[in-house]
């Protein structure tokens, strides 16, 4: 049974967010202490979530409002 990650259920285990992994200079692979070279989207049984390595998604741009939008 997998442990619950931080406070979000939607964060899936990935080597890019693991405590044991480090992104390679080209960001194409992860250099893992436990398993060696891995893909950033893969994971293993040694996965330990590191919240400082997670890159949050950008917020969508807010559309500009006109004065017509606020009229009744």
Secondary structure, DSSP 8 states (H G I E B T S, - for coil): -----TT-SS----GGGBTTEEE-TTSS-EEETTTEEE-TT---TT--B-TTS-------------GGGG--
